[in-house]
Amino acid sequence: MTDKVQTKQLDRPPESPVAQWRFATRIAFRFSFSYLSLISVATQIFGSLILIPYVSFRGLGLMWPMREITFWFGRHVFQIHTPLVYDGNSRDSDFYWVQAFWILLASVIATLIWSVLDRRRENYVTLNKWFRLFVRFGLAAQMMEYGMTKIIPTQFPSPSLNTLVTPLGHLSLQGLLWTSIGASPGYEIFTGCAELLAAVLLIVPRTALLGALICLADMIQVFVLNMTYDIGVKIISFHIILLTIAYLAPEFGRLGNFFLLGGAVESSAQPALFHSRRASRIAFAAQILFGFYLLGMQTDVNWVYWYAEGGGRTKSPLYGIWNVQELSIDGQSQPVALNDYDRRWRRIIFDSPESLAFQRTDDSFARYGVSIDVYRKTLALTKGQSTIWKADFTFQRPAVDQLILDGQMDGYKIHLKLQRVEFDTFRLLNSRFRWVRPSE
């Protein structure tokens, strides 16, 4: 019996003495826990931890009751009487700013109530270690998501054909950033590897501190790009930085001693999740397995997206940029600039199988849905959500780089003779790395 007791005692790592936290530390923890927990479960930080095939879950903030609370604050506090939009490609719309405000307000109130009801508490060691586990995996999931969308380059795809013929001055700041990074897949993949490295290091407890430091550096760069190029994820990137700082906060003393003072660094004083070594080993294995799950799901999601919408997607049977050589309307041909605005076409772009775009002489685009039958050599055009509007063309291809369209559109009989633009004429597509770069 004595031997069994001794064995159990040896199976437990030595416990660190529990110190009383300072008053300011307890207040800071209560607020940080309240605010960062709420903002995490409301956003993709929590959503990225729950990955289910064919299910998109980006947090509880878009669901009842957090969504309805946001609507209420928008109407009654900020006097916003137009609908708060929370779909689309921006996470910086009014909806998300209002939601961040009431979460901040709720966290302040929760901190006050918590401080009154729990004022005799000496520390939050147990709650803190589980909160740090949640933060660590929340950061790892985010960095894995950011990283895999670049390693499998779906976040910044190669410039589309429309982009190639869009004048630089017509691009938005975001469009300019997307084009510049998408045109350099090597840089995109490199930044993705840096983000994935942070994620992998965060998964493993012994390397989590290094992973958090790399995560902080990665996210500061992301946040600066979001701010300077007006990318619609400023709120979420800022909060990922806050989460990283919160995770690193207990280690500031050790980090300062190492980086600033050059002194010896003691082992981390953060307690283990469990006292039993066996339980700790099981917890370690579970964390590694969960990390593999996150990595596998992110790889699968981006691989599928690569073939559906990214560089691996199917191209149009008439893929290319086609300059208008000849355009006649109702049998009459004249300079394109003299036509009515909707038929001042200078080129037609076939990119994806389901769409095409007419580029006018002022470089604007008219976009249409299209269905191409390569056997009957027909094109059927649709416009937006209209179920009435349509246009039909037949096409001939006398040569690989020539295309002739004949058909009806907007009540006019249209004849088009097109010449395909060769891609070697685009300097952007033919600029590559050179060890020896001549002067220009």
N, C-alpha and C positions, 0 to 999 in steps of 0.2 A: 504493500500500500504506500509506504514511504517513497519507494522508487518511482511509482507512478506520479506522485505529487511533485517530486523533484523534476521528473521529465517534463511535466506541464509547465513548471516554472522556467525551465531552460528554454522551452518553446516560445516564451514571450520575450520580446525585445525590451531592454530597459526603458522605463518611462521617464520623460523629462518632467521636472517639477513644474507645476502649473502656477504661473505668476498672475498677479492681479493686473488687469489692463488699466491703463490710465483712462480718466473720464473722457478726454477728447478722442481717444482711440475707440472707446465703446460707442460714442456718438457717431463717429465716422463709419464704423462698421455697420451700425444699424441703417444709416442712410444709404451707404453703398450697396448693402444687401437688398434693401427695399427697391431702390431705383434700378440697379443693374439687373435684378431678377425680373422686374416688371418689363423693362425695355427689351430684355432678351426673349421672354416668352411672347411678346407682342410682335417680334420681327423674325427675320430669316435666321437669326442666331439660334433660336430654338428649332425653327423649321428644318435647318440643315442637319439636325441631329435625328430627325425622324424621316428617313428616306424610304419610301415605298414605291415600287415600280408602278408607273403610269398614274401616280397620285402627286399632285402639286400642293404642298403645304408650306406656306411661308410665314407661319406664326399665327398666334391667336388674335393679333391686332386687327385682322380683317374679318373676325368672326364675332358673334354675340358672346358676351356683352360689351367687349372693348370697342367694337365698331360703333355700337349705339351710343356709348358714352362719348365717343369722339364726335359723333353727329350732334349730340346735345351741347357740348362745349362750343362747337363751331357756330351753332345758331344763337345760343344764349350768352356766351361770353365774348366771342369774337365778332358777333353780328354778321356772320357769313350766311347769306340766305340762298346762295346758289348751291347746288349739290356738291358735296365734297367727293372728289374723284380719288379712288384708291387703286384703280387698275391702270394699265398702260406701262410705259417704260420709265416712269419717274417715281422715285421713292422720296422725293422732296416736295411733293404737292402740298396744298393746304391741309389735307387730311393727316399727313404724317407729322407736320409741324404742330397741329392742334393736339394730336395724340401724344407727342413727346411732351407738350406742355402739361397736359393733365396728369400724365404719369409722374412728371417731376413734382407737381403739386401734391399728388397722392402720396408720394414717397416722403415729402417733408412732413405731412400730417401723420403718416405711419411712424416716422421716426420720433415725433413728439409723443405720440401715444405710447409707443414701445418704451421710450425712455422713462415715462412716468410709471408704467405698470411693472417694468423690469429693472428698476433703478438699483436694486440690491445685487444684481448679477455682477460677478467679478470678471468674467471673461466669456467669450463665445468660441472657445477652442474647437469644440465638437462641431458646431454649426459651420464654423469657418472652414474646416478641412473638407466638409462635404460641398460647401459653396465653391471652394477653390477647384474641386474636382469637376463640378459643373462648368465653371468658367474655362478650365483647361480644355475640356472636350468641346465646348462651344467655340472657342478660338480655333482648335484643331479642325473642326468641321468647316468653319468659314475659310480657313487658309487652304483646306483641301478643295473646297469649291472654287475659290479664286484660282488656285494653282492648276487644277485639271482643265478649266476652261481655257487655259493658255497653252498647256502642254499638248492637249488636243485642241488646236486653235479654233475654238468656236466663239470666244468672246470678241476677238478682233479678227474677223475673216479677211481674206485677201480682198483688195478693192474690187467692188462690183463693176460691171461694164458701165452702168450709169455714172458711177463715181469717176471713172477714167475720162469721161467726156464732160464732166462738170468743171467749170472754171474754178480755180482755187478760191477766188473771192466770193463765190456762191456757197462755199461750205460753211457750216456752223463750226464753232469751236470744238464741239464734240465730234462732228464729222471729220474735222481735220485730225484730231487725235486718233480716231478709229482708223483712218486711212493710213497715217504714218506708221502706227504700230502693226496694222495688218499687212502693210507692204514689206515689213521686216520680220518674217516669222522666226528667225533666229533669236532676235531680241525678245519677242513675245514668249517663246519657249523658255528662254533663260529666266525671265521674271517669274514664269510659272513654276520652274524648278525651285527658285528661291522660296516661293510661297509654300510649295509642297514640302520642302525641307523643314520649314517651321512647323508644319502640321505633323509630320512624322516624329519630330523631336518632342513635340507637345504630348503625343500619345504615350511615350515612354516616360514614366515618372522620373527616372534618374537624369534624363536629358531635357526635362520640361522647362527648366530655367533658361537654358540656351535657346530652346525653341521659342520661348516668349520674347527674348531679346531680338531674335531674327524677325519674329512676327511684328514687333513694334517698329522695326526699321522698314519692313515691307509696307505696313499700313500707313506709316507717315508719308511714304512716297505716294501710295494710292490716294490718300486724303488730299495731298497737295495737288495731284492731277485733277481730282474731282473739283477742287475749289478753283483752280486756274483755268480749267477747260469746261466748266459748267456742266459736269456730269451729274445726273440725277440720283446719286447715292451718297450725298454728303453726310446725311444724318447717320446712316448705318456705318459708314467707314469711321466717322468720329467716335461712335459708341464702341466699335471694335477696339479702337485705341484706348478708350477709357477702361474697357474690360482687361486689356493687356496690362495697363498701369496698375489696376486693382490687383491683378494676379502677382505682379512684381513687387508691390508695395511692401510686403513683409520682408523682402530680401534687399531693400534699399541700403540697409546698413552694410551688409556683406558686399554688395556691388560697389558702393562708394569706397569701402576699405580697399577693395581690389583695384578698381579703375583710377581712383583719385589719390589715395594715400599710399598705394603700393605695399600695404601691410598683408599679413597672413590672413587667410580666409578660413573661418571655422565652418564646420559642417552645418547644414541647414537645421534649424530648430523646429521646422514644421513637423507636427506629429504624423505618424502613420495612420492609415485609414482604420486598421485593426491592430489589436495588441498581439493576437496570435500570429506566429509566422506562417502557419498553414493557411489561415484566412487571408493573410497578406499575399501569399503566393497565388491563391485562387483569384483574388482581386486583380493582381497584376496580369494574369492570363486573360481575365475577362476584359480588361482594358485593351490588351493587344488584339483580341478577337474583335472587339467593337471597332477598333481602328481599321482592321482589315475590311470589316463590313462597310464603313464609311468610304474607304478608298475604292472598294469594288463597285459600290453604288454610283459614286461620282464618275468613275471610269465608264461605266455602262451608260449613264445618262448622257455624257458628253460624246461618247462614241456614236450613240443613236442619233443625237442632234447633228453630229458631223455629217452623217449621210442624209439626214432629212433637210437640214437648212444650211449646213456649213460647206466647206470646200469639197466634200465628198458627194454632194447632192447631184442628182441627175440634171444635166443641162438641156436646154431647148434643142430640138432637132435642127433649128436654124440659128444656133448659137453664134453670136457675133454682133459687131457694130457695123451697121450698113448705112453708108452715105447715100442720100438721094441724088441721083444723077438726072432723073427726069420725073416730073410730076404733072399729070394732066387731070383736070377736073371737068367732067361733062364734055370731054373731047377737046378742051381748050388748054393749051400749055402757055405759061407765062412765068416770069421770075417769081420764085417762091415768096419773096418779100411782099409781093403785090396781092397775094391771096388773103382771104379773111383769116383772122388770128388762129383759129382752130386748125387751119391747114397750111400753116407756115412751117412745114417740116423740113428739117435739114438732114435728119438721120432717124433710123429706127433701130432700137436695141432689143435683141432677143437674148435673154439671160436664163431665167428659170423656165421650165416647160409650161407654167401656168400664167405667165404674164409677159407683156411687152411694153415698150415705152416709145412714144414719138418725142423726139427732141426738136423744139421749135428753133427759129433763127435767133431768138433772144436767150437761148440756152435753157429755157424752162422745159418741163416734161409734162406730157399727157400720158397717164398710165392706164392700161386696160388689162383685163383678164383675157386669156386667149386659150383656145383649144386647137391644136394642130393635128391634122390627119395627114400623115406622110404618104399614105397609100392613095388617097383621093386627091392629095395636094390641095387641101383647103385650110383656111383659117377662119375661125369663128370668134369674134371679139365680144366682150361684155364690159359694162362700165359700172363700177361700184356695186351697190346693192340693187340696181335697177333690174326688174324682171321683164321690162319692155324693150329697152334699148338693146340693139345688136347691130353688128356689121359683119359681113361675110366677104371673104376674098378667096380667090384661087391663086396658086403660085406656080411659077416655073423656075427652074434653076438651070439655065443654059450652061453655066460653068460653076465651078466650086465657089468662086468669088463673085458670082452674079446672081441676082434674084429679081424676078418680075412679079408684081402683085396686081391683080385686077379684081374689082369688086364694088360693092355699094356701102356707103357710110354716110349717115346723116342726110340721106336723100340725094347724095351726089354719087355719080359714077366716077370711080377713082382708078387711075392707072399709074403705077410706080415702077420705075427702073432703079435698082439699087446696086451699089458696089461695096463689097465687104472691105473693111479697114483691116490691114494686117497688124498683128500685135507688136511686131518688131518696130513699129513707128512710135510706140509709147516708151519714152525714156524710163518712166517709173518701173516698167516691167522688165527692163533690160539693164538696170543698174544693179551691179553685184559687188561683193567684197573683192578688193584687190590688194595684195601685199604691196605692190608697187603701183602707186597711183599717179599718173602723169598730171601735170599742170593743165588747167583749162582756161 
